[in-house]
Amino acid sequence: MNKIVREHYPVENLPADLREGLTDGSTVRVVVEIENRSPSPAEISFAEFMTQVEAYRNQDDRRVTSAEAVARIRELRDEWDD
């Protein structure tokens, strides 16, 4: 989702209908977002996504098997039993 955020925006620069009730000389935070925007469809196909996942997995050397992960968790859990 795209949005525009302006911090410390001068009240004097706001349109008249937005200035109502605000003091001149002060600043506000302005956030502009598109309403009711439906989610856009995926920009890449599932096959392309899985190709990117596989590329990430191939470069990541921290992978462990399920058995290794379970063993680590059990070891941590058992530390609390002592």
N, CA, C and O atoms as CSV, one atom per row, in Angstrom:
chain,resi,resn,atom,element,x,y,z
A,1,MET,N,N,0.846,-1.174,0.000
A,1,MET,CA,C,0.000,0.000,0.000
A,1,MET,C,C,0.886,1.230,0.000
A,1,MET,O,O,1.832,1.337,0.780
A,2,ASN,N,N,0.568,2.138,-0.873
A,2,ASN,CA,C,1.309,3.388,-0.926
A,2,ASN,C,C,0.636,4.420,-0.051
A,2,ASN,O,O,-0.590,4.528,-0.021
A,3,LYS,N,N,1.438,5.164,0.649
A,3,LYS,CA,C,0.893,6.287,1.405
A,3,LYS,C,C,1.940,7.374,1.482
A,3,LYS,O,O,3.141,7.127,1.374
A,4,ILE,N,N,1.450,8.582,1.673
A,4,ILE,CA,C,2.318,9.747,1.787
A,4,ILE,C,C,2.187,10.273,3.199
A,4,ILE,O,O,1.073,10.482,3.681
A,5,VAL,N,N,3.305,10.492,3.870
A,5,VAL,CA,C,3.293,11.009,5.236
A,5,VAL,C,C,4.156,12.261,5.277
A,5,VAL,O,O,5.302,12.254,4.828
A,6,ARG,N,N,3.598,13.324,5.814
A,6,ARG,CA,C,4.346,14.574,5.992
A,6,ARG,C,C,4.290,14.940,7.469
A,6,ARG,O,O,3.217,15.171,8.025
A,7,GLU,N,N,5.447,14.987,8.088
A,7,GLU,CA,C,5.553,15.384,9.491
A,7,GLU,C,C,5.743,16.891,9.564
A,7,GLU,O,O,6.344,17.487,8.670
A,8,HIS,N,N,5.244,17.500,10.605
A,8,HIS,CA,C,5.433,18.928,10.876
A,8,HIS,C,C,4.997,19.804,9.695
A,8,HIS,O,O,5.695,20.743,9.313
A,9,TYR,N,N,3.846,19.482,9.132
A,9,TYR,CA,C,3.325,20.214,7.980
A,9,TYR,C,C,2.613,21.468,8.474
A,9,TYR,O,O,1.765,21.375,9.361
A,10,PRO,N,N,2.935,22.640,7.923
A,10,PRO,CA,C,2.310,23.885,8.390
A,10,PRO,C,C,0.805,23.908,8.122
A,10,PRO,O,O,0.357,23.593,7.019
A,11,VAL,N,N,0.041,24.281,9.129
A,11,VAL,CA,C,-1.405,24.354,9.001
A,11,VAL,C,C,-1.806,25.309,7.878
A,11,VAL,O,O,-2.793,25.066,7.184
A,12,GLU,N,N,-1.056,26.383,7.694
A,12,GLU,CA,C,-1.373,27.367,6.665
A,12,GLU,C,C,-1.379,26.769,5.262
A,12,GLU,O,O,-2.038,27.304,4.370
A,13,ASN,N,N,-0.655,25.668,5.051
A,13,ASN,CA,C,-0.572,25.057,3.723
A,13,ASN,C,C,-1.709,24.084,3.446
A,13,ASN,O,O,-1.850,23.601,2.322
A,14,LEU,N,N,-2.521,23.792,4.455
A,14,LEU,CA,C,-3.644,22.878,4.267
A,14,LEU,C,C,-4.783,23.567,3.531
A,14,LEU,O,O,-4.912,24.789,3.602
A,15,PRO,N,N,-5.610,22.804,2.826
A,15,PRO,CA,C,-6.809,23.388,2.228
A,15,PRO,C,C,-7.735,23.922,3.329
A,15,PRO,O,O,-7.680,23.463,4.470
A,16,ALA,N,N,-8.563,24.871,2.985
A,16,ALA,CA,C,-9.421,25.542,3.973
A,16,ALA,C,C,-10.286,24.562,4.754
A,16,ALA,O,O,-10.446,24.720,5.964
A,17,ASP,N,N,-10.845,23.556,4.095
A,17,ASP,CA,C,-11.721,22.631,4.811
A,17,ASP,C,C,-10.971,21.782,5.833
A,17,ASP,O,O,-11.581,21.287,6.781
A,18,LEU,N,N,-9.677,21.606,5.663
A,18,LEU,CA,C,-8.882,20.838,6.632
A,18,LEU,C,C,-8.316,21.719,7.746
A,18,LEU,O,O,-7.887,21.213,8.782
A,19,ARG,N,N,-8.314,23.017,7.536
A,19,ARG,CA,C,-7.790,23.945,8.547
A,19,ARG,C,C,-8.790,24.241,9.655
A,19,ARG,O,O,-8.418,24.792,10.691
A,20,GLU,N,N,-10.059,23.882,9.450
A,20,GLU,CA,C,-11.092,24.194,10.432
A,20,GLU,C,C,-10.731,23.627,11.794
A,20,GLU,O,O,-10.444,22.437,11.930
A,21,GLY,N,N,-10.748,24.495,12.801
A,21,GLY,CA,C,-10.463,24.079,14.167
A,21,GLY,C,C,-8.994,23.999,14.514
A,21,GLY,O,O,-8.650,23.674,15.650
A,22,LEU,N,N,-8.125,24.284,13.572
A,22,LEU,CA,C,-6.687,24.244,13.836
A,22,LEU,C,C,-6.139,25.658,13.960
A,22,LEU,O,O,-6.644,26.588,13.331
A,23,THR,N,N,-5.113,25.809,14.767
A,23,THR,CA,C,-4.513,27.116,15.017
A,23,THR,C,C,-3.436,27.423,13.991
A,23,THR,O,O,-2.537,26.615,13.756
A,24,ASP,N,N,-3.537,28.612,13.377
A,24,ASP,CA,C,-2.486,29.039,12.452
A,24,ASP,C,C,-1.161,29.112,13.204
A,24,ASP,O,O,-1.124,29.463,14.383
A,25,GLY,N,N,-0.083,28.778,12.517
A,25,GLY,CA,C,1.236,28.803,13.131
A,25,GLY,C,C,1.639,27.462,13.712
A,25,GLY,O,O,2.800,27.272,14.075
A,26,SER,N,N,0.700,26.525,13.807
A,26,SER,CA,C,1.053,25.204,14.332
A,26,SER,C,C,1.341,24.253,13.172
A,26,SER,O,O,1.142,24.596,12.007
A,27,THR,N,N,1.805,23.074,13.505
A,27,THR,CA,C,2.104,22.070,12.485
A,27,THR,C,C,1.292,20.816,12.765
A,27,THR,O,O,0.850,20.585,13.891
A,28,VAL,N,N,1.102,20.016,11.737
A,28,VAL,CA,C,0.332,18.787,11.850
A,28,VAL,C,C,1.064,17.653,11.140
A,28,VAL,O,O,2.024,17.872,10.401
A,29,ARG,N,N,0.593,16.458,11.380
A,29,ARG,CA,C,1.091,15.279,10.655
A,29,ARG,C,C,0.011,14.914,9.646
A,29,ARG,O,O,-1.142,14.703,10.021
A,30,VAL,N,N,0.372,14.837,8.373
A,30,VAL,CA,C,-0.579,14.546,7.309
A,30,VAL,C,C,-0.259,13.171,6.728
A,30,VAL,O,O,0.880,12.896,6.349
A,31,VAL,N,N,-1.283,12.307,6.662
A,31,VAL,CA,C,-1.137,10.979,6.064
A,31,VAL,C,C,-2.171,10.856,4.959
A,31,VAL,O,O,-3.362,11.057,5.199
A,32,VAL,N,N,-1.730,10.529,3.751
A,32,VAL,CA,C,-2.623,10.367,2.610
A,32,VAL,C,C,-2.536,8.918,2.159
A,32,VAL,O,O,-1.458,8.435,1.814
A,33,GLU,N,N,-3.681,8.216,2.161
A,33,GLU,CA,C,-3.758,6.832,1.723
A,33,GLU,C,C,-4.933,6.672,0.771
A,33,GLU,O,O,-5.919,7.402,0.873
A,34,ILE,N,N,-4.838,5.737,-0.140
A,34,ILE,CA,C,-5.938,5.442,-1.048
A,34,ILE,C,C,-6.922,4.546,-0.312
A,34,ILE,O,O,-6.532,3.533,0.268
A,35,GLU,N,N,-8.202,4.918,-0.334
A,35,GLU,CA,C,-9.240,4.132,0.325
A,35,GLU,C,C,-9.785,3.064,-0.608
A,35,GLU,O,O,-9.761,3.201,-1.831
A,36,ASN,N,N,-10.277,1.998,0.009
A,36,ASN,CA,C,-10.987,0.939,-0.716
A,36,ASN,C,C,-10.227,0.421,-1.923
A,36,ASN,O,O,-10.810,0.136,-2.969
A,37,ARG,N,N,-8.958,0.307,-1.767
A,37,ARG,CA,C,-8.162,-0.222,-2.869
A,37,ARG,C,C,-8.117,-1.734,-2.724
A,37,ARG,O,O,-7.682,-2.249,-1.694
A,38,SER,N,N,-8.559,-2.434,-3.735
A,38,SER,CA,C,-8.553,-3.891,-3.677
A,38,SER,C,C,-7.122,-4.387,-3.852
A,38,SER,O,O,-6.325,-3.768,-4.557
A,39,PRO,N,N,-6.804,-5.499,-3.210
A,39,PRO,CA,C,-5.441,-6.022,-3.345
A,39,PRO,C,C,-5.120,-6.347,-4.802
A,39,PRO,O,O,-5.958,-6.873,-5.534
A,40,SER,N,N,-3.922,-6.033,-5.199
A,40,SER,CA,C,-3.525,-6.315,-6.573
A,40,SER,C,C,-3.158,-7.791,-6.697
A,40,SER,O,O,-2.682,-8.395,-5.736
A,41,PRO,N,N,-3.372,-8.361,-7.854
A,41,PRO,CA,C,-2.993,-9.771,-8.041
A,41,PRO,C,C,-1.477,-9.911,-7.950
A,41,PRO,O,O,-0.730,-8.947,-8.119
A,42,ALA,N,N,-1.056,-11.119,-7.682
A,42,ALA,CA,C,0.384,-11.370,-7.559
A,42,ALA,C,C,1.099,-10.917,-8.824
A,42,ALA,O,O,0.633,-11.140,-9.941
A,43,GLU,N,N,2.219,-10.289,-8.620
A,43,GLU,CA,C,2.962,-9.771,-9.771
A,43,GLU,C,C,3.821,-10.841,-10.434
A,43,GLU,O,O,4.279,-10.675,-11.564
A,44,ILE,N,N,4.030,-11.940,-9.717
A,44,ILE,CA,C,4.796,-13.033,-10.314
A,44,ILE,C,C,3.992,-14.319,-10.174
A,44,ILE,O,O,3.135,-14.433,-9.297
A,45,SER,N,N,4.267,-15.262,-11.020
A,45,SER,CA,C,3.544,-16.530,-10.967
A,45,SER,C,C,4.062,-17.376,-9.805
A,45,SER,O,O,5.124,-17.105,-9.244
A,46,PHE,N,N,3.302,-18.391,-9.464
A,46,PHE,CA,C,3.704,-19.292,-8.392
A,46,PHE,C,C,5.040,-19.957,-8.713
A,46,PHE,O,O,5.889,-20.118,-7.836
A,47,ALA,N,N,5.217,-20.340,-9.965
A,47,ALA,CA,C,6.471,-20.994,-10.366
A,47,ALA,C,C,7.657,-20.050,-10.181
A,47,ALA,O,O,8.714,-20.467,-9.708
A,48,GLU,N,N,7.486,-18.777,-10.552
A,48,GLU,CA,C,8.566,-17.808,-10.353
A,48,GLU,C,C,8.845,-17.606,-8.871
A,48,GLU,O,O,10.000,-17.499,-8.459
A,49,PHE,N,N,7.775,-17.554,-8.065
A,49,PHE,CA,C,7.942,-17.407,-6.625
A,49,PHE,C,C,8.729,-18.576,-6.051
A,49,PHE,O,O,9.653,-18.376,-5.261
A,50,MET,N,N,8.369,-19.797,-6.443
A,50,MET,CA,C,9.071,-20.972,-5.926
A,50,MET,C,C,10.528,-20.994,-6.385
A,50,MET,O,O,11.394,-21.484,-5.661
A,51,THR,N,N,10.804,-20.475,-7.564
A,51,THR,CA,C,12.188,-20.370,-8.035
A,51,THR,C,C,12.981,-19.441,-7.126
A,51,THR,O,O,14.129,-19.726,-6.786
A,52,GLN,N,N,12.361,-18.320,-6.730
A,52,GLN,CA,C,13.027,-17.389,-5.815
A,52,GLN,C,C,13.226,-18.009,-4.435
A,52,GLN,O,O,14.258,-17.792,-3.800
A,53,VAL,N,N,12.251,-18.775,-3.971
A,53,VAL,CA,C,12.375,-19.448,-2.675
A,53,VAL,C,C,13.537,-20.437,-2.710
A,53,VAL,O,O,14.348,-20.485,-1.785
A,54,GLU,N,N,13.610,-21.216,-3.766
A,54,GLU,CA,C,14.699,-22.187,-3.893
A,54,GLU,C,C,16.057,-21.494,-3.951
A,54,GLU,O,O,17.023,-21.979,-3.362
A,55,ALA,N,N,16.140,-20.370,-4.652
A,55,ALA,CA,C,17.401,-19.626,-4.727
A,55,ALA,C,C,17.798,-19.141,-3.342
A,55,ALA,O,O,18.973,-19.197,-2.981
A,56,TYR,N,N,16.836,-18.666,-2.564
A,56,TYR,CA,C,17.124,-18.229,-1.197
A,56,TYR,C,C,17.597,-19.398,-0.347
A,56,TYR,O,O,18.580,-19.285,0.385
A,57,ARG,N,N,16.902,-20.511,-0.446
A,57,ARG,CA,C,17.280,-21.692,0.341
A,57,ARG,C,C,18.685,-22.173,-0.015
A,57,ARG,O,O,19.425,-22.620,0.862
A,58,ASN,N,N,19.054,-22.087,-1.275
A,58,ASN,CA,C,20.383,-22.532,-1.692
A,58,ASN,C,C,21.494,-21.648,-1.144
A,58,ASN,O,O,22.608,-22.128,-0.933
A,59,GLN,N,N,21.221,-20.381,-0.911
A,59,GLN,CA,C,22.254,-19.486,-0.388
A,59,GLN,C,C,22.276,-19.445,1.132
A,59,GLN,O,O,23.219,-18.914,1.719
A,60,ASP,N,N,21.248,-19.999,1.781
A,60,ASP,CA,C,21.131,-19.949,3.231
A,60,ASP,C,C,21.741,-21.209,3.830
A,60,ASP,O,O,21.216,-22.307,3.647
A,61,ASP,N,N,22.855,-21.049,4.548
A,61,ASP,CA,C,23.542,-22.218,5.128
A,61,ASP,C,C,23.068,-22.540,6.538
A,61,ASP,O,O,23.635,-23.419,7.188
A,62,ARG,N,N,22.051,-21.854,7.023
A,62,ARG,CA,C,21.569,-22.086,8.377
A,62,ARG,C,C,20.450,-23.112,8.448
A,62,ARG,O,O,19.882,-23.319,9.521
A,63,ARG,N,N,20.123,-23.747,7.360
A,63,ARG,CA,C,19.007,-24.696,7.339
A,63,ARG,C,C,19.307,-25.902,8.200
A,63,ARG,O,O,20.441,-26.377,8.254
A,64,VAL,N,N,18.280,-26.392,8.871
A,64,VAL,CA,C,18.391,-27.600,9.691
A,64,VAL,C,C,17.237,-28.515,9.336
A,64,VAL,O,O,16.218,-28.076,8.801
A,65,THR,N,N,17.409,-29.788,9.640
A,65,THR,CA,C,16.322,-30.733,9.406
A,65,THR,C,C,15.298,-30.602,10.523
A,65,THR,O,O,15.566,-29.974,11.548
A,66,SER,N,N,14.141,-31.187,10.327
A,66,SER,CA,C,13.109,-31.159,11.362
A,66,SER,C,C,13.608,-31.849,12.631
A,66,SER,O,O,13.341,-31.393,13.743
A,67,ALA,N,N,14.332,-32.946,12.452
A,67,ALA,CA,C,14.847,-33.683,13.609
A,67,ALA,C,C,15.832,-32.830,14.413
A,67,ALA,O,O,15.821,-32.856,15.643
A,68,GLU,N,N,16.693,-32.066,13.701
A,68,GLU,CA,C,17.637,-31.188,14.396
A,68,GLU,C,C,16.906,-30.079,15.154
A,68,GLU,O,O,17.279,-29.736,16.276
A,69,ALA,N,N,15.882,-29.531,14.546
A,69,ALA,CA,C,15.122,-28.470,15.198
A,69,ALA,C,C,14.426,-28.999,16.445
A,69,ALA,O,O,14.441,-28.337,17.483
A,70,VAL,N,N,13.821,-30.174,16.363
A,70,VAL,CA,C,13.145,-30.773,17.515
A,70,VAL,C,C,14.149,-31.061,18.620
A,70,VAL,O,O,13.863,-30.820,19.793
A,71,ALA,N,N,15.325,-31.574,18.261
A,71,ALA,CA,C,16.349,-31.869,19.256
A,71,ALA,C,C,16.788,-30.600,19.979
A,71,ALA,O,O,16.971,-30.619,21.197
A,72,ARG,N,N,16.959,-29.503,19.251
A,72,ARG,CA,C,17.342,-28.227,19.877
A,72,ARG,C,C,16.273,-27.738,20.837
A,72,ARG,O,O,16.576,-27.288,21.942
A,73,ILE,N,N,15.031,-27.828,20.412
A,73,ILE,CA,C,13.935,-27.375,21.270
A,73,ILE,C,C,13.843,-28.232,22.523
A,73,ILE,O,O,13.653,-27.704,23.619
A,74,ARG,N,N,13.974,-29.538,22.379
A,74,ARG,CA,C,13.921,-30.421,23.553
A,74,ARG,C,C,15.064,-30.130,24.516
A,74,ARG,O,O,14.887,-30.157,25.734
A,75,GLU,N,N,16.235,-29.854,23.959
A,75,GLU,CA,C,17.385,-29.526,24.800
A,75,GLU,C,C,17.126,-28.251,25.602
A,75,GLU,O,O,17.414,-28.196,26.798
A,76,LEU,N,N,16.587,-27.239,24.948
A,76,LEU,CA,C,16.258,-25.996,25.652
A,76,LEU,C,C,15.181,-26.224,26.704
A,76,LEU,O,O,15.267,-25.707,27.817
A,77,ARG,N,N,14.171,-27.000,26.343
A,77,ARG,CA,C,13.095,-27.289,27.285
A,77,ARG,C,C,13.616,-28.036,28.510
A,77,ARG,O,O,13.220,-27.751,29.640
A,78,ASP,N,N,14.507,-28.995,28.270
A,78,ASP,CA,C,15.032,-29.814,29.365
A,78,ASP,C,C,15.908,-29.023,30.310
A,78,ASP,O,O,16.080,-29.420,31.463
A,79,GLU,N,N,16.476,-27.894,29.845
A,79,GLU,CA,C,17.266,-27.040,30.736
A,79,GLU,C,C,16.410,-26.516,31.886
A,79,GLU,O,O,16.913,-26.290,32.987
A,80,TRP,N,N,15.130,-26.325,31.631
A,80,TRP,CA,C,14.232,-25.783,32.661
A,80,TRP,C,C,13.850,-26.840,33.688
A,80,TRP,O,O,13.405,-26.500,34.784
A,81,ASP,N,N,14.017,-28.128,33.347
A,81,ASP,CA,C,13.657,-29.190,34.276
A,81,ASP,C,C,14.686,-29.372,35.379
A,81,ASP,O,O,14.373,-29.941,36.425
A,82,ASP,N,N,15.908,-28.899,35.164
A,82,ASP,CA,C,16.979,-29.095,36.153
A,82,ASP,C,C,16.840,-28.169,37.338
A,82,ASP,O,O,17.660,-28.210,38.255
